[in-house]
Amino acid sequence: MTGFQLVDVGSSNGTFLNGERLSANQPAPLRSNNVIKIGAQEWTFE
């Protein structure tokens, strides 16, 4: 797969992409305007 991916490597609080918790060690493709949340921090991927 080409492009950018987001992977949760087993964090205790989870990694969220567009409000959905990612499964550990399962890459998720990132697309423009995706919202990433880790802990209390939130970012928009551009």
Backbone as a chain_set.jsonl record, in Angstrom:
{"seq": "MTGFQLVDVGSSNGTFLNGERLSANQPAPLRSNNVIKIGAQEWTFE", "coords": {"N": [[0.843, -1.186, 0.0], [0.489, 2.234, -0.737], [1.172, 5.613, 0.347], [0.145, 7.287, 3.407], [-0.139, 5.753, 6.639], [-1.822, 4.868, 9.684], [-1.017, 3.44, 12.767], [-1.853, 1.723, 15.669], [0.138, 0.663, 18.214], [-0.511, -1.021, 20.289], [-1.315, 0.576, 22.432], [-2.423, 1.673, 25.7], [-4.565, 3.442, 26.032], [-5.636, 3.704, 23.547], [-5.923, 4.485, 20.021], [-7.561, 6.647, 17.872], [-9.373, 6.944, 14.861], [-11.216, 9.047, 13.029], [-13.173, 8.82, 15.029], [-13.357, 6.103, 15.49], [-12.01, 3.39, 17.238], [-8.799, 2.103, 16.684], [-7.72, -1.189, 15.869], [-5.139, -2.976, 17.485], [-1.949, -2.978, 15.983], [-2.886, -3.031, 13.344], [-2.717, -1.599, 10.355], [-4.151, 1.475, 9.266], [-5.342, 3.229, 6.507], [-4.581, 6.644, 5.824], [-6.408, 9.491, 4.931], [-7.037, 12.664, 3.372], [-8.322, 15.087, 5.579], [-9.003, 13.27, 7.594], [-9.629, 12.59, 11.033], [-7.55, 12.328, 13.76], [-7.145, 10.961, 16.941], [-5.411, 10.841, 19.908], [-5.159, 10.067, 23.144], [-5.815, 13.031, 24.888], [-5.315, 14.661, 22.787], [-6.009, 15.927, 19.538], [-5.949, 15.755, 16.016], [-6.129, 16.898, 12.604], [-5.647, 15.247, 9.627], [-3.989, 16.316, 6.767]], "CA": [[0.0, 0.0, 0.0], [1.23, 3.482, -0.767], [0.563, 6.68, 1.123], [0.352, 7.296, 4.846], [-0.956, 4.841, 7.437], [-1.8, 5.059, 11.126], [-1.002, 2.139, 13.441], [-1.781, 1.673, 17.129], [1.052, -0.435, 18.523], [-0.906, -1.65, 21.551], [-1.417, 1.572, 23.503], [-3.453, 1.36, 26.695], [-5.72, 4.328, 25.877], [-6.161, 3.592, 22.193], [-5.745, 5.474, 18.959], [-8.849, 6.752, 17.194], [-9.39, 7.532, 13.528], [-12.608, 9.43, 12.742], [-14.05, 8.35, 16.103], [-13.31, 4.636, 15.611], [-10.772, 2.906, 17.835], [-8.048, 1.203, 15.817], [-7.245, -2.451, 16.416], [-3.686, -2.96, 17.636], [-1.082, -3.491, 14.915], [-3.608, -3.118, 12.071], [-2.582, -0.3, 9.683], [-5.336, 2.116, 8.689], [-4.91, 4.268, 5.568], [-4.975, 8.014, 6.135], [-6.858, 10.309, 3.804], [-7.207, 14.064, 3.7], [-9.391, 15.46, 6.517], [-9.224, 12.287, 8.658], [-9.377, 13.11, 12.373], [-6.774, 11.401, 14.574], [-7.178, 11.317, 18.354], [-4.579, 10.034, 20.794], [-5.319, 10.71, 24.448], [-6.62, 14.259, 24.814], [-4.895, 15.411, 21.6], [-6.755, 15.629, 18.295], [-5.364, 16.384, 14.834], [-6.735, 16.622, 11.309], [-4.651, 14.909, 8.633], [-4.204, 17.034, 5.515]], "C": [[0.884, 1.245, 0.0], [0.508, 4.526, 0.058], [0.86, 6.536, 2.6], [-0.613, 6.339, 5.534], [-0.81, 5.205, 8.908], [-1.893, 3.692, 11.779], [-0.953, 2.358, 14.944], [-0.928, 0.458, 17.471], [0.772, -1.055, 19.897], [-0.999, -0.675, 22.715], [-2.553, 1.238, 24.454], [-4.708, 2.213, 26.521], [-6.32, 4.306, 24.489], [-5.81, 4.757, 21.298], [-7.03, 5.459, 18.152], [-8.691, 7.453, 15.86], [-10.848, 7.772, 13.164], [-13.581, 8.833, 13.756], [-14.05, 6.853, 16.324], [-11.971, 4.224, 16.197], [-10.094, 1.911, 16.896], [-7.703, -0.082, 16.565], [-5.725, -2.389, 16.452], [-2.999, -3.612, 16.436], [-1.775, -3.709, 13.579], [-3.547, -1.749, 11.389], [-3.912, 0.196, 9.106], [-4.857, 3.215, 7.743], [-5.422, 5.642, 5.997], [-5.332, 8.743, 4.853], [-7.041, 11.74, 4.286], [-8.455, 14.274, 4.551], [-9.758, 14.377, 7.524], [-8.876, 12.934, 9.988], [-8.72, 12.007, 13.199], [-6.841, 11.883, 16.014], [-6.355, 10.314, 19.141], [-4.597, 10.733, 22.14], [-6.233, 11.91, 24.318], [-6.297, 15.09, 23.58], [-5.669, 14.965, 20.367], [-6.151, 16.425, 17.152], [-6.186, 16.038, 13.606], [-5.612, 16.397, 10.31], [-4.977, 15.639, 7.335], [-3.289, 16.536, 4.437]], "O": [[1.914, 1.282, 0.674], [-0.651, 4.336, 0.426], [1.724, 5.754, 2.997], [-1.741, 6.135, 5.085], [0.198, 5.777, 9.323], [-2.734, 2.875, 11.405], [-0.103, 3.098, 15.437], [-1.244, -0.658, 17.057], [1.677, -1.542, 20.574], [-0.784, -1.06, 23.864], [-3.53, 0.597, 24.066], [-5.808, 1.755, 26.833], [-7.409, 4.839, 24.278], [-5.454, 5.846, 21.748], [-7.533, 4.395, 17.789], [-7.961, 8.438, 15.746], [-11.622, 6.827, 13.008], [-14.673, 8.394, 13.396], [-14.687, 6.374, 17.263], [-10.92, 4.651, 15.72], [-10.733, 0.995, 16.379], [-7.427, -0.051, 17.765], [-5.097, -1.82, 15.559], [-3.423, -4.66, 15.949], [-1.298, -4.494, 12.76], [-4.254, -0.829, 11.801], [-4.687, -0.574, 8.537], [-4.046, 4.052, 8.138], [-6.55, 5.779, 6.47], [-4.651, 8.627, 3.834], [-7.184, 11.984, 5.484], [-9.512, 13.708, 4.272], [-10.738, 14.54, 8.251], [-7.942, 13.732, 10.071], [-9.253, 10.905, 13.326], [-6.624, 13.063, 16.291], [-6.568, 9.104, 19.056], [-4.111, 11.857, 22.269], [-7.3, 11.825, 23.71], [-6.933, 16.117, 23.345], [-5.946, 13.78, 20.182], [-5.874, 17.616, 17.289], [-6.859, 15.008, 13.57], [-4.73, 17.242, 10.156], [-6.11, 15.587, 6.858], [-3.334, 17.03, 3.311]]}, "num_chains": 1, "name": "protein.A"}
